[in-house]
Amino acid sequence: MKIIVDAFGGDNAPLEIIKGCAQAVQQLGVDIILTGRKDTIAHVARENTVSLDHMEIVDCPDVMNMNAAGTEILRSGKNSSMAVGLQLLAKGNGDAFVTAGNSGAVTAGATFLVKRIKGVKRIAFAPVIPCKKGFFMLVDAGANVDCKPEMLKQFGIMGSIYMKRVMQVESPRVGLLNVGTEEHKGGELQHGAFALLKDSPLNFIGNVEARDVPDGVANVLVADGFSGNVFLKSFEGVSMMVLGLFKGVLTKNMKNKLAASMVLGDLKALKKRMDYNEYGGAPLLGCAKPVFKAHGSATAKTLYNALRLTKSYVEGNVPDEIAKSVAAYQQKEAEQKAGTAE
């Protein structure tokens, strides 16, 4: 398997990106194509004794600014390491693309350079997040601020397929993020999405309130990009706050430190479970070929885990399965409309 990686995407590029790729080559058995300034990559690798074995470097003069408008990737950023990587994927020179760079740019680039799966309305960010009963996937986490009910239904379909194919959840429970559990709660978007999800073959469990999500009531949480992003950032912030407060209590005095030492292994396991670096990032569901967005502050550990999940994504044939499901749903809807017309 050959994965294309944007060597200059993210706050800690290129060193942490290169280190993560080297670990993936060694432990996952993948080949890497690095896009970016070739001389800089070679120099950084040499200075930090990082092996570039099984890594090809495609020289790119430009870097996509983290604060630039997303659409700049199609104009001034067309020769950037991100744009070139997406173009290589579109041409079939690799099996997947991974970047820790500008979120808006990778969404625009994936949409216009790699293209959407036929029938898919919008590409969505879909991170997998830890909860009390394992993990859940949030779709959409910020790619689409303005949504229509049909888009939310497709988010549910795509998230359900990912959880089946990659996370091995047999019948994913799909919930709609809302201000209450009753069917009449929410605005027009939620009412429309609820009706479509309820009428679908998905294992739809209804509306889900944000406070119940950490308990693991849903395997797939469907939301518009605005609500989803607010939820995600709040979830991350509260998690970090709780871990910080917990650490403060355990290190407050010698008695507490002694108590903590007795459960040190469990505490480390808890910290690891809540660490976003363990989960790498998020796939761009709905893209015709596998594209993965790692966290902007990705370390080597984050990037390695992003590559690990990307490998599973490719092996699970997720884009093909989404294409089949979307086509099947559209055919069913067309048949229903034809029957109604008769």
Secondary structure, 3 states (H helix, E strand, C coil): CEEEEECCCCCCCCHHHHHHHHHHHHHHCCEEEEEECHHHHHHHHHHCCCCCCCEEEEECCECCCCCCCHHHHHCCCCCEHHHHHHHHHHCCCCCEEEECCCHHHHHHHHHHHHCECCCCCCCEECCEEEECCEEEEEECCCCCCCCCHHHHHHHHHHHHHHHHHCCCCCCCEEEEECCCCCCCCCCHHHHHHHHHHHCCCCEEEEEECHHHHHHCCCCEEECCHHHHHHHHHHHHHHHHHHHHHHHHHHCCCHHHHHHHHHCHHHHHHHHHHHCHHHCCEEEEECECCCEEEECCCCCHHHHHHHHHHHHHHHHCCHHHHHHHHHHHHHHHHHHHHHHHHC
